[in-house]
């Protein structure tokens, strides 16, 4: 193990404060900086490092290149009593998505359901943190987004649709955990390719094709090619669905028009689609929670296939990881800490402190 690949740990409170300070030094308001920081650190806590604070150098580069407005505030327009639209105004996607879910929740409390479309946004990190916002408010939710082209449509060979996550959630019962699903329609999220490149790791050969259309274990070559959809035409169709609901419907970019967070050429113009609904629309809340308990127990108590020690509910592994990392700290390799502290030095703020 080299010095650069040595693992160190950071307290989640320190990571949040560090990211918020970096963003405020870059012109982001205190409130928006704290929203972005929470979203990124939640990803690291849940073990989704591909969408954690290591995204900061690319976010800051977008500000510095003038393709993301750090001072932008999302604005909202009410369309019907249960439908609204947020304009991200080319600011960070995190505050736009947070406002959208906050609005959807408020409508759902009154009318049972709330739907919000978001346009002219940017990357909003891990979808599960927005689902968690709804779960914490006692709501069920659907969270869609589109993203920059990385997948071919089934039968094609060029990048056209994004590795756009499908996410949803529901509160748990008294004896179960919340249901939180956050999955990409590809074999792996594209952020995992960037993470492997950053850490000098290889990737499984079934994740992506290189620029010549061959399987590769080299993340640098994979980023020149295409990601592979899960389930062949099924994954491709799900990625197209994200474009329909997030891009076409919202008035944002679609069909390969979204700009990714590592592309400094133009604004992202990402679209999101968010729904919140009360879990007591069709059964009482007590009944709903009891039914969730039954579902959880039947899932985790299922007969196990050979070689399996434990069956997990969707989102359970991430919740266990979060519990552990809140106690022990979030692991990073030293090269990642160095990259973040380089950004801090540029902005004249204190570096990220690791756990002694």
Phi, psi and omega in degrees: 000126178276169179301322183292332182259005176296139181271132175232164182241150180230136175292142184295328178295320179293321180295316179298313181297320180297311181297317179298321179293317177302315183292317179296324177293343179261005176104002180279141179297157181301314181299312181292323179299320180291325177294314178299314182300317179298316181297317181292316182291327175301322178297314179296321179297323182276359179086012179261066187296339179296343182237023182262206188291348175291353173286345188302315180304320179288323177297315181294324178296325179293322175296311184295332179270002174075020180254001174222130183269108183291339183268355184295143175242134177293143178241156186231144178232126178279128183260311173221176178302338182240009181226135177218164174230135175256135171256117181287345178053033179060031171264189178300143179290335183299306179297325179295315179291322179298315178297320180298314180290321177302317179292317179299319179297316180298319178293321181294325179298324182273316189248356179097332181212148175218136182232131181227130173259142180238131178237163176053044182255191176222182180308131181247019176079215182282126182299331185299334181290332178281322173300318180298325177302318179289315180302317180296337177268006179079023184246153166274160182202158168235134179227115178242152170209155168256177185202177185294151184299129180213340182250145168278154168288156186299125184098347178262179180226356180251155179294128178222318182245161185271164169277074192264116188290147173252123184225146176202165182199165177205145177297152177269183176266194180291330183245025179215168180262164176297151172273119178226112178250129177214104185220147177271152177279008177255170177300323177216154177291145181297330178300334178290332175292314178298321178297315179297319178297316180298323184265359180074027182262159170275164176240156175299145185286354178261011180275321191204165172247150177281185183297342179263001178087019180254147174302144182216150173253007181262114183299328179295318178290324180298322181289346175273348183247229183226151170283159179256132180288145176287142176064023177060241183296337179293313178296321178298316180294322177296321178296321177294321178302319179299323178293321180298308185282328184265324184260300182301311184295322187279336187094010176267184181293155178200177176052048178090001184272350180287139178262131184281164183293345178259004180257118185264016187277327183197168179303155184290317183052046179279148176243148177231161178219121189228132177231136171238142177213148180288139180281356181254028181289326188239340174224164178293159180298320178298318180295317179302312182295321178295322180292324175295323176300315180298315180300313181301311183296323179289325178292304185287340179265009180297154175299135187267142173287165182302133177088357181259126180271329185208142175256134183249147171284149178306126181090353185290318180300317179295322179291324175292321177297317179299317180301317180292318184286333173296330180275314189260346184102165181262126181279137173225158169273154186300326180296328177290318177298317180298318180296319178293320180288335173297318177295321179298319180297319179300323184267357177074031178243164183293149181285171181282126182270133179265161179289129180300000000 
